[in-house]
Structures are given as C-alpha cells and as structure tokens.
C-alpha cells in the first residue's frame, strides 16, 4: 500500500538510506530492488508523478492522462496508452478497453480501440501467432511472477514484429515503433491493466533504464487503483457534464449555492438543481456527506451506498 497523506519518503537505493524525496508518497515494499540502476533523481521523479496522479484521484480520465504524460516524459516516449482486460480467462483475452491515449492526434486516437479490439475474446497463442508477436511470452511472465514489464525486443524478434498485421496495419500507421509494455493485476475491480509507452520510427530503442522506470512506476500505481485512484466503476467525476464539474469544484472550494450561481452567471434554482444532481451522482443526501467523501479520498463503488 502506498500512503499519500503526511508521510515523508525514505527509501534505500544503491546503498543510500533515508533519502527524503517529498512529503506525500512513499515507495511500497520491494521497490529498492527495482531502483538498482536508477538515479536518486529518477526515483524522485517517479514518486512525484505518483503523488501528482493521486491528487487527481476522483477523475479517472484526468489521473490517467497525467500519469501517461508523465510516463512518456520519464521514458522519453512519444505515445502512451492504458488498457484494461475485462472478463479474461486463463490463456484468453476478455473484452479489451482503451481507457486513455496521449501523444496521438484525435484522428489517430480513433484507430486505437478498433485495432486493440481485434484481439478480444481470442487466445494469447492465437494472437501472438497471427496478430501481435510476443503476447504469449508476456502471458508466460504473468503466470510465473504475476506481472510483466518488458521491451519489444525481449519478447519478439525484428522480422516477426515487422511482418505482423498489428504492426503493418496499425502501429506503422500511427508512427509507433519500439515500446515498453507493462501489465499488472489490479484488485478493485480485479482485472489486468496495461501501460504501453512507444517511440517513433528512427528513435533509439528502449533500454534497461526505461524498463526499470516503468516497472517502478507501475508497481506504485497498480496497488492504488480502486483503493486510492477511482475508476469508472467508482463514485467519481466520470460522467459529469462541464457545468456539474464546475459546480462541484466551487462547492469543494467552500462556496454556497448563491455564490456558485453568481460565479457561473446562472440562477440559484439552476444551481440548486445541479447540486441535487451531484448528490444523486455521488449517492449522498447532503453537502456534508459530499464534502466528507472528497476529504476521505477513498473511492466507493457505484453500487455501494456511501458510508
């Protein structure tokens, strides 16, 4: 577990003990082994990114976007993606969903979900042999150790990758060549979630440092999903209109309905209706309950009444 409130960070990395990095996040157990080969600055950057991501805990789209942009910056990648696999079975994909893409134009982003969906409900061996080489090896890593973070050249050879339909019909079109892929099993709800960071054609390939960075980052983020970071299955800002988001932010700043109405240039009755809609959305019955939910910073499932 990775606490984010009022605990100073102390880690052990390459023989240096007790290095304070910030006042918000601490690395979880086992991180010291991953840190080998990373500088103190690298580790500090990862911790800062996790902390910044947690500050956006109640907005799945916002925290994923921030996480991916930060990961691209850390690894010097140009494109980042987050995917989930719902209803997967041993040796087979379930329903694959692309939750966030950064670094692509809107037109190119539209290509991602259809390309990924062609692997849904298929066996890993089938996909690895006929669509995207290397997936079977990634699955073997998951079976053996429960996680995987690898570069492209660790799971497939150059010729197989270049001739595969997934490269020819998709990755080549969006100028994504080398990649680092990372998969963890998250608990709430329990499912595999993947982070993929890409570089364009002509860029240097990813190396051990980038693998260590993404592994460290994913090791810290994965245990928080559903516990400290809300998903679409939780009571969160997902699904709120722009006006409802504005109203919520002003309420959380301590403004009254009358002040919110003045700030947004709307009638008090309209704001009152918005507040009622927010209560319904977050399954609360009063403003103190709404504020308490955001103070606690602990996501509640949509199907569960707030306590």
N, C-alpha and C positions, 0 to 999 in steps of 0.2 A: 504494500500500500504506500501511496506517495502523498503525505500530508502537504497542504498548501497554505496553512494559516499559522504564521508566527513562529516557525521553526527554522533556525539557522542551519545552513547546509554545511555538513562536514563529510568529506569523502577521503578515500585513500586511493591515490592514483600514482603509479610509478614511484612508490616509496615516499610520497609526500602525504603526511597525515594531517587531518584537521584543517583543510583549506576552506575558508568560508567563501561561498560563491554569491549568495544573496540571502534574503531573509524570508523567502517564500516557499522554496521547494527543496526537498532532499532526495537523493537518488535512492532507489529501492535496493533490496538485498541482491548481491551478485553483480552489481554494477562495476565494482573495482576491477574484476577480471576483464570486462569489456573495454575498460578505459585504457588498457595497455596499447600503446601506440598513438594515443591521442594526447594532445597538449592540454594543460590546465585551461587555456583559452577555449579550446574545442568543447571541453566538458562544461565550462561556464556558459557557453553559447547554447548548448542543449538544455541545460537547466533553466536558463532564461526563457527559451522558447516554450518549454513545458509550462512554466509559470504564466506566461502571456496567454497561452492557449487556455489554461484553466480560468483566467479572467473572463473568458468568453463562454463559460460553461453552459449557459442557458440557451445558446443559439447554435445548434448543430452546424448549420451552414457557415456561420462565422468562425467557429473554432476550427473546423476542418480546413477552411480556406487559409486561415492564419498559419495553421500547422504545416500545410503543404508548401505555402510560400516560404516559410522559414526553413523547411527541409531542403527545398530547392536552393536556397541561399547557402545553407551549410555545406551541401554536397556539390555546389556549382552545377546544378541541373537546370534544364530549361522548362521541363514539363513535370507536373506531379499529379497523381491520381490516387483516390481512395475508393476501394471497392469492398462490398460485403457479399457473402455467400449464405443465403437463407435456405434452410431445408436440405443441406448437403447430407450425403450418406457416405459411408466408408468407400473410398475409391471413386466417388462420383460427385460432380458439381450439383448444386441445387439451383436456386434462382439467383443469378448474379446481378447486382445492382451497383451502378457507378454513383457514388454519393457526392464526389467533388472532383473537379478538374481545374488545374491552374496552368497558365502558360500557353494555352491554345486560343485561337480566335473563336468567337461564338460559332462560326460556321464549322470549324474543325471539331469543336466540342460536340456537335451534333452527331459526329461519326463514331464517338467512343462507345456509347451504350449499345448500338446495334452490333458493333464489332465484338464486344465482350459477350453479348447475349448469345452469340452463335456457339459458345462453349457450354451454355446452361443445359442441365439435365443429361450431361454426357459423362462418360468415364474418363478419368485422368489419362489412362493409357491411350484411349482413342484420341483425345485432344492433343496429347503430346506427339502422337504419331502422324496425325493428319492435319493439325491446325497450328499449334504453337509448341515447338520442340522444347523439352526441358521441364514441362509441368509434372511429369511422372517422377522426376528426380526431386522436385520440390516437395511433392507429396511424401516421398520416402523420408525426407528430412523431418516433416511434420510428424510422421508416425514414430520415428526414432526418438525425437527430442522435444516434440510439442511446439516447435517454432522453426522458422527459417528466415534468413536474410542472406541473399546471395547476389552476385553479379551474373550477367548473362553468360559470360564465358565459363562460369563454374558449372553450368547445367546443360549447355549445348555447344556444339561446335559451329564454327563460322558458316560452313557450307549448308548445314541443315537449317540454320536460322535464316540465311539469305533466300533460300528457295521455298520457305514455308509460306502458306497462304496468308497467315496472320501478318507477316512482315510485308509481303508483296501487296496485299490489298488494303492494309490499314496503316501499319507503323511507318512504312515508307512514305505514304501519302501525307502524314502529319509531321514528317521530319523528326521522328523519334528512332534512334538507333540503339546505342548502348543503354543499359538500365541496371538499376539495383532494385530488386523486389524483396519485400518483407511481409511475412504473414504471421499473425498471432491469433490465438483463440481468445476472444473476449467473453465475459460472463453474463452481462446484462444488456440485452438478451445474448445467450450463448451462441456464438457463430464465429467463423473465420473472418477476419478483416485484413485487408491488404493495403500496403502503401507501395507505390511504384514511382521511382524518380528516374527521369530519362535525360539523355543528352542527344543533341542533334548529330546528323552525319558530319563527319570531319572533326568532331571533338575528340579529345583524349578519352580513352576508356576509363571506367571507374576502377578504383583500386582498393586495397585493404583498408585504408583510412576511411573512405566513404562507407564501406560496409560496416566498420566499427561505429561510425557516427549514426547511421540509420538504425543499427541494432540497439545502440544505447537509447536513442530517441524513442523507438517503438517499444522497448522494454519498459520505459517510464509511462508512455501514453496508454498502452493497452490495458493495464490494470485499472485505469481511471474511467474507461468508457463504460457508461451506465451507472457508475458509482459517484464520480465527480464531474463527468462530462455527459451532458444529456444527449440522447439520440432522438430520432423522430418518434420513438415509442414512449418517450417521457413527456411530462408537462414542461413545455419549453416554448420558445418564441416561434418555432416552426409552425407555419400555417396562419400566422397573424398578418393582417394587412398592414400597409405602411402607416395608416392612421392609428391603428391599435398599437403598433410598436412605439409610435411617438407618444401616445397616451401613457403606455406602460412606463416608458423611460422617465417621463415627467413625474408620474406618481412615485416612482422609486427615488426620485430626487427630493421627494417630500412636498410636492406641490398639491394643493387642494384641487377639487374638480373645477372650482371657479377660476383658479389660477391657470389650470391646464387649458380651459376654454379661451381665456384671454391670450395665452401663449400661442395657441393654434389658430386663433381667429374663428372659433366655432361657438355655437350656442351651448349653454350649460346643459340643456336637455340632451343634446347630441353627445356631449362628453359623458353624461350620466349613463346613457345607453352603451357607450363604449366601455365604461367601467364594468357594467353588468356583463357585457360580453367577455371581458377579461376574467371576471370571476368564474364564469361558466367554463372558459377555456382552461383555466388552471385548477378547476374543481375546488374552489374555495367559496366562502359565503360572506367574507368581509375583507376590508382593507388590511386590518392587522394580520389576518391569515395569509393574504397575498404577500405582504412585506416579510412575514416570517419565513415563507418559502424561499425567498431570494436571499435572506440573511443566512439561512442554513446552508445554502449552496449544495444541496444534496438532491439530485433528480429523483422524482417519484414517477412510477409508471402511470401511463394514462388510465389504465384500467383499475388502478388502486386509488381509493379516496385519500386525500391529503390528511395527515395526522400532525 
